[in-house]
């Protein structure tokens, strides 16, 4: 309220100012819905210092624009995973051939990276299009992740690690070995394979939260603690399943679509 009144001193009034003064709400110029002031962000570019679009409309527009840019990059890169020829665009990812992807994305961001590829300002030969599963496996190939050697000596984990080549097996610290054992035990406890495609390669298997509290739990406890809590019954196993990286992404899209339909 104070922010709006301060901006009014030097700005022409919005057409819905009367509605705000009587109801505390304003109208989004994109969806046309009258909403509370908290549904809008501040904007120095607008006359009253408040965005003309509500938060929901701005987020949907930004996401739509990002998806269009991402689709163009996928087309430029061939449109399929170079290893398995997977065409499902939602799970295709841009892989940095020589590593450094995390640093590059943190500096430029996905959108800037994609725009530079589209505009020919970046060499596309530095990248490869992979599905999420093969992108995960690539992390092992380049040495970003490895399986502890001592784990390979335990026969009960053979089914999950039998596809891992020797080049991706290294010595680990005792704490890392402990976390790996807990993760493997949790994966086996929840079925030992992707619940959709039945793949059993530990390099691509991930814990999936069946409900909409995954981010909260990961931020609060961390993956290693969550694995222990599931194994000890602190967290009910019915709230989780195991999915490969591909199907974990597709499940997340499905959850978001269901959430949008409910709203």
N, C-alpha and C positions, 0 to 999 in steps of 0.2 A: 504493500500500500504506500509506504513512504517513498519507495523507489519510483513508483508510478507518478506520484504527486511531484517529485523533484524533476522528473523529465517533462511534465506538463508545462512547467514554467517557460521553457524555451522551445516547445514543439506544438504543432497543430494537433487538435484532439482527434482520437480515433473515432470512427463512426459508431462504434459500440461502447463508447465511454459511458454513456448514460446507463447501459445495462450493468457495467462494472460497478458504478457508484451505488446502484440499488441492490445488486445481487452478489457482488464480489466476483463475478465471472465475466469472461470475454469470449468472443467467437473466433474459432480457427478459420482463417480465410481459405484453407484448402479443403477441409472436410465439412465446414459449415456448422460444426457442433459447438454449442455454448459450454465452456468448461471453466473450472476454477483456475485462478491465477497460477497455482502451483503446477498446472499442466503445461505451462509455457516457460521457455528459457529467456534470460535477459539478452538483449541485442542492442548494441550501440548504433547499429545501422538503421533501426526502426524509429519512427517519430516519438513513440512513447517509451522507448527503451525496452520493449518486449517483442519477442518474435511474433510474427503474424501467423506462423504455423505452430500447432501444438507439438509437444514432444513426440507423441506417437507418429504423427504425420512426418515429422522431420526424420525420425529414425527409419521409417519405412522408405522414404525417398532416398536417403543415404544408402540403405541396403540395396535398393533396386539399382541405383547408379553403380554401386560397387559390383553387383552381379553381372551387369552388362559389360563392364570393363574386363572382369575376370573371364567371361565367356569369349571375348575377343582374343584374349591371350591363349586360351585353350585351343581356339581355332588356328591361331598362328603356329602353335606348337604341335599341331597334327591331330588333335582331338581325341587321342586314345593313349592309354598307358603303353609305353614302348616295349614293355616286357610281356604283358598278358593281353594287350589290345582291348582292355576294359574301356567302354564308351560312356559309362555313367558319369556325367560331368560333376555331380555333387561330390564325388570322391576322388576326382583327379587333382593332383597337386604339382606345383612347380618345384622341382628338385634342383638344388645347386650342385652341379657335378663335382666340384672341388671342395665342397663344404663351405662353411661360413654363412649359411642361410640365416641362422638366428641373429647374428650381428647385422647382416645386411637388412633384414626386415625391421630390426629395432631402429636402425638409422634412417632408412628410407620409408618404411611402412609398405604394406602390401600394395596399396593403391598407387603410390608413386612408382614402385617397382614395375607394376603392370603397365602404367602409362608410358614409361620409358621404353618398354619392349614394343608397345603398340606404335609409338612414334619413331621407332628405329634408333633410339638413343642408347640402346643396350644390346650387346651381342647375344642373340638367342642360343648360340652354341655353348654358352656357359651353363645352360639349363637343360633339363630333361623332364618330360611330362610322365609322371608315374601315378598309379593308383595309390591310395593310402597304405595298403598292405606292402607294396613294393617300396614305397618311400620309407616305411619303417625298417624294412630289411636292409635298405641302402645305408641306414645309420650304423648297422652292424658291419657292413662291408667296408665302410671308410673308417671304422674304428671308434666311432663316437660312443657305441655301446658294445659290450662284450659279455659273454656268459662266463661265470667263474669256473675255473678248471675243476675245482673240488666238487662242484655240482654234477659234473659229467660222470663222476665216479659212482654216483648213487643210482642204482638200477631203477628205482621207483619213478624217477623223472625222465626216463629214456624216451617215452612217447612224446613228451613235450619238447625235448631238445635234440631228437635224433636227426632233424633236418639242418641243424646248425653245423657248418663246416669247421674244421680245426682252426682255420685262420681267424675265426670269430670267438675263440675261446682263449681266455687269458687268466693270469693270477689276479685275485682281488683281495682287498682288505677283509678282515674278519667281519666287520660291520656290514660291508657290502654283501658278503656271502650270506649272512643272517637274513638280510632283507630279501635276497633272491630266494632263499628257502621258504620264507613266509609267503612271498608272492606265488611261488609254484604250488605250495600247499593250498593256498586260497583258490587258485585256478582249478586245481584238481577237486577241491571241495565243492566247487560250483559246476562241475561237469567236465572240466578238462578240455573243452573245445568250444568253438563258436556255436552259439545256439541256433544260428541260421544256416551256415554253410558247412559246419562240422570240421573246419580246419583245426589242426592241433599244433601248429607251429607257435611256440611261445613268443617268438619275435614279433608276432602281429596280434596276439591275444591281449585283450584289455578288459578291465572291470567296468561294467556298465551299470549305472544307477537307473533302475526302472522308474523311479519317480523324480520329481523336479527339485531335488535337493543335492545333486551331485557336486556342484560348485561350492555350496556352503560346507559340505562335509570335507571336501579336499582342502579348502582354505583353513578349516578349523583343525583337522587332524593330520592331514598329509596321507599319501597313499599307503605307506608302510604301516601306519597305525590303523588305518581302515582295514587292511588285510587281517591284522591281528584281532581286531574287534569282531570281524565276521567269523573268524575261526573259533573264537571263544564264546560266541553267541551274544555278545554285547549289542551287535547290530544284526537284525534278522536276515538270514540268507535269502529269504523270499523277496527282499527288496533289490536283489542284484542278479545279474547273469553275466556270462562271459561272451563277448563278441570280438570278432576280428576288427581291425582298424576300419576296414571298408564299411562293415555293417554297423559299427558304432557311430560313424558319421551319419549314415542313413537313418539310424534310429533317432539321432538328435534332430534331424530335419523333421522327422515324423512327430516328435514331441512338440516342436515349435509350431508346426501346422495345427496340431490338436489344440494347443494353447490359444492360438489365434482364432480358431473356430469358436472356442468357448467364450472368448471375449467379444 
